[in-house]
Amino acid sequence: MEHWPAQGMTKPTFDEAMAQLNTPRAALVEKGFKFGPSWTNHWLRVNLRIPEQFRDREVICEHMIQTLLTDKQLSSIHFAKP
């Protein structure tokens, strides 16, 4: 997982954030990483490998995403590529 914090209180577009995640400014995120302050924007790129036996199912990360949205820890989600 890679992380890029937007500067100050700016709200970059999806394309701007993806461009930044492809630069050395993006940092690897490890367990215990702290985001913040809470009013700032943080972008993550998560690469997942789905085992072959699960590829025809539609349950991928749905619970995690819904929990983050409900807890207001995540305001939106965009899928770049399958």
C-alpha positions as CSV (number, residue, x, y, z in Angstrom):
1,M,0.0,0.0,0.0
2,E,1.3,3.4,-0.9
3,H,0.3,6.8,0.5
4,W,0.4,10.4,-0.7
5,P,-0.8,13.3,1.5
6,A,-2.3,16.3,-0.3
7,Q,-0.7,19.5,0.6
8,G,-2.5,21.6,3.3
9,M,-6.3,21.4,2.9
10,T,-6.3,21.0,-0.9
11,K,-8.5,18.5,-2.6
12,P,-6.7,17.1,-5.7
13,T,-8.6,15.3,-8.4
14,F,-8.3,11.6,-8.8
15,D,-6.0,12.1,-11.8
16,E,-3.7,14.5,-9.8
17,A,-3.5,12.0,-6.9
18,M,-2.7,9.1,-9.2
19,A,0.1,11.1,-10.8
20,Q,1.5,11.9,-7.3
21,L,1.3,8.2,-6.3
22,N,3.6,7.5,-9.3
23,T,6.4,9.7,-8.0
24,P,9.0,9.3,-5.2
25,R,6.7,11.4,-3.0
26,A,4.5,8.4,-2.4
27,A,5.5,6.5,0.8
28,L,5.0,2.9,1.6
29,V,2.5,2.4,4.4
30,E,3.1,-0.2,7.1
31,K,1.2,-1.4,10.1
32,G,0.9,1.4,12.7
33,F,1.1,4.2,10.1
34,K,-0.7,7.3,11.4
35,F,-2.7,9.6,9.1
36,G,-3.7,13.1,10.0
37,P,-4.7,15.6,10.9
38,S,-8.2,14.4,10.3
39,W,-9.2,17.4,8.1
40,T,-6.5,16.7,5.5
41,N,-6.7,14.5,2.4
42,H,-4.8,11.3,2.1
43,W,-4.7,9.1,-1.0
44,L,-3.8,5.4,-0.9
45,R,-3.0,3.0,-3.7
46,V,-3.7,-0.6,-2.7
47,N,-2.7,-3.5,-5.0
48,L,-4.5,-6.7,-4.3
49,R,-4.0,-10.1,-5.8
50,I,-7.3,-12.1,-5.7
51,P,-6.8,-15.9,-5.6
52,E,-8.2,-17.5,-8.7
53,Q,-10.9,-19.4,-6.8
54,F,-12.4,-16.0,-5.6
55,R,-12.3,-14.1,-8.9
56,D,-15.8,-14.8,-9.9
57,R,-17.2,-13.5,-6.6
58,E,-18.3,-10.0,-5.8
59,V,-17.4,-9.8,-2.1
60,I,-13.9,-8.3,-2.4
61,C,-13.2,-5.8,0.4
62,E,-16.9,-4.7,0.5
63,H,-17.1,-5.0,4.3
64,M,-13.9,-3.1,4.9
65,I,-14.9,-0.3,2.6
66,Q,-18.4,0.0,4.1
67,T,-17.0,0.1,7.6
68,L,-14.6,2.9,6.7
69,L,-17.3,4.9,4.9
70,T,-19.7,4.5,7.9
71,D,-17.0,5.6,10.4
72,K,-16.3,8.6,8.2
73,Q,-12.7,7.5,7.9
74,L,-13.1,7.3,4.2
75,S,-15.1,9.8,2.2
76,S,-14.9,8.2,-1.2
77,I,-13.4,5.3,-3.1
78,H,-12.2,5.1,-6.8
79,F,-11.2,2.1,-8.6
80,A,-8.5,2.8,-11.2
81,K,-8.0,-0.6,-12.9
82,P,-9.3,-4.1,-12.3
